Amino acid sequence: IQYDRQPPHGLLQTLPNKHIDTGMGLERLVSVLQQKNSNYATDVFSNILNEIQRITGAPVYQDKIGADDVNQINTAYRVVADHIRTLTFAISDGVVPSN
């Protein structure tokens, strides 16, 4: 990354430090280090997925996708886990949920 696009006309300003954004966020890095095929199979998500299972009584999360996720239970787990994480970050940043 070497430029910062400035509003309102989109002029490019050179950044003082240039770097490469690999897209290798925390979850992706952890899945590589833990040799998992999915971010959700890592310990980053395990506590959230276990708590979803405990509260809902749903079948245990098995990291299935596509046709293997017959009832789409695993898809539902991932959606709920993502929402929980997003809300956690938002609340930590000072956003207050309302109506």
Secondary structure by P-SEA (a helix, b strand, c coil): cccccccccbbbbbbcbbbbbccccaaaaaaaaacccccccccccaaaaaaaaaaccccccccccccccccaaaaaaaaaaaaaaaaaaaaaacccccc
